[in-house]
């Protein structure tokens, strides 16, 4: 490990996999690599199942009660900011609309 990658005790660190923790959590309460009991990284033990991410190609359902597309199922074509372009296909018609990501639910 290079000296420029070392972080002082108590400062947040990140690894290549994207996990964030503190140096105490990484080496344990004893402060060494081979001694002391390891303390868990905050939030790691409390991981709960999160909803599936909405990415391009995901099948979604509109859950906005105020929208005329409420309950329609479509495919996410692209995401821009906090909105997604969703393609609805209905036999002889196709419709592409943009809706807020908060009103979509992955199927």
C-alpha positions as CSV (number, residue, x, y, z in Angstrom):
1,X,0.0,0.0,0.0
2,X,1.4,3.4,-0.9
3,X,1.8,6.1,1.7
4,X,-0.3,8.6,-0.3
5,X,-3.3,6.2,-0.1
6,X,-3.2,5.9,3.7
7,X,-5.9,7.9,5.6
8,X,-5.5,9.1,9.2
9,X,-7.6,7.3,11.8
10,X,-11.3,8.5,11.9
11,X,-11.3,10.0,8.4
12,X,-13.7,8.5,5.8
13,X,-12.0,6.2,3.3
14,X,-13.1,4.6,0.1
15,X,-11.9,1.4,-1.5
16,X,-11.8,0.6,-5.2
17,X,-15.1,-1.2,-4.9
18,X,-16.8,2.0,-3.7
19,X,-17.4,1.0,-0.1
20,X,-17.0,3.9,2.4
21,X,-15.9,3.5,6.0
22,X,-13.4,4.7,8.5
23,X,-9.9,3.4,9.1
24,X,-11.0,2.0,12.5
25,X,-13.7,0.0,10.8
26,X,-11.3,-1.4,8.3
27,X,-8.6,-2.5,10.8
28,X,-10.7,-3.2,13.9
29,X,-11.0,-1.5,17.3
30,X,-7.5,-2.6,18.3
31,X,-5.9,-0.5,15.6
32,X,-3.9,-3.3,14.0
33,X,-4.5,-5.5,11.0
34,X,-4.1,-8.8,12.9
35,X,-5.4,-7.9,16.4
36,X,-8.5,-6.6,18.0
37,X,-12.1,-7.3,17.1
38,X,-13.2,-5.8,13.8
39,X,-16.0,-3.3,14.1
40,X,-18.5,-3.3,11.2
41,X,-18.6,-0.6,8.6
42,X,-21.5,1.7,9.3
43,X,-24.6,0.6,7.3
44,X,-23.2,-2.7,6.2
45,X,-25.0,-4.8,8.7
46,X,-28.3,-2.9,8.2
47,X,-28.5,-3.5,4.5
48,X,-32.0,-4.0,3.3
49,X,-33.4,-5.0,0.0
50,X,-33.6,-1.8,-2.1
51,X,-35.9,-1.5,-5.0
52,X,-34.5,-2.4,-8.4
53,X,-32.7,0.5,-10.1
54,X,-34.4,2.0,-13.1
55,X,-32.0,1.9,-16.1
56,X,-32.5,2.1,-19.8
57,X,-34.2,-1.2,-20.9
58,X,-36.1,-1.6,-17.6
59,X,-39.8,-2.5,-17.8
60,X,-41.7,0.0,-15.6
61,X,-45.2,0.9,-14.6
62,X,-46.4,4.4,-14.1
63,X,-47.7,4.9,-10.6
64,X,-48.9,8.6,-10.8
65,X,-52.6,8.8,-10.0
66,X,-52.8,12.2,-11.8
67,X,-51.4,10.9,-15.1
68,X,-53.5,9.5,-17.9
69,X,-50.7,6.9,-18.2
70,X,-51.3,5.6,-14.6
71,X,-51.0,1.8,-14.7
72,X,-49.4,1.7,-18.2
73,X,-46.4,-0.6,-18.6
74,X,-43.5,0.5,-20.9
75,X,-39.8,0.4,-21.5
76,X,-37.3,3.0,-20.3
77,X,-35.5,4.4,-23.4
78,X,-33.3,7.0,-21.8
79,X,-32.8,8.8,-18.5
80,X,-32.0,12.5,-18.3
81,X,-31.6,14.1,-14.9
82,X,-34.6,13.1,-12.8
83,X,-36.9,12.2,-15.8
84,X,-37.1,9.1,-17.9
85,X,-38.3,8.7,-21.5
86,X,-40.7,5.7,-21.5
87,X,-41.9,3.9,-24.6
88,X,-45.4,2.5,-24.6
89,X,-46.5,0.1,-27.3
90,X,-50.1,-0.6,-27.7
91,X,-50.7,-2.8,-30.8
92,X,-51.1,-0.3,-33.6
93,X,-49.7,2.7,-31.7
94,X,-46.4,3.7,-30.0
95,X,-46.0,6.6,-27.6
96,X,-42.8,8.0,-26.1
97,X,-43.3,10.2,-23.0
98,X,-41.1,11.7,-20.4
99,X,-42.1,11.2,-16.7
100,X,-40.4,11.8,-13.4
101,X,-38.4,8.9,-12.1
102,X,-40.3,9.1,-8.8
103,X,-43.5,8.1,-10.5
104,X,-42.1,4.9,-12.0
105,X,-41.9,1.4,-10.5
106,X,-39.7,-1.3,-11.9
107,X,-41.5,-4.5,-12.8
